[in-house]
Amino acid sequence: MLTIKGTYKNGKIILVETPAEVSESKVLVTFLETKEINLKERGIGETQAAELRGKLNTIAEDWNRPEMDVYDVD
């Protein structure tokens, strides 16, 4: 059994990595709860949130690398 993180968006599953030795396989998909962030509670408006997303997109590729998981706090 192999587990790989991914994201479901617009009917497609995007994996963060490609399994090296798997060309075809049956899979199970588990949808994890996503936390909604209340921007108003944090004093952030839609425009400011969009600006922040734009700035953070510049580091998204590095941030989402599997080896960065060691910094995740649950």
Summary of the structure (lengths in Angstrom):
residues: 74
radius of gyration: 15.9
end to end distance: 23.9
largest distance: 47.3
contacts: 84
relative contact order: 0.12
helix: 32%
strand: 11%
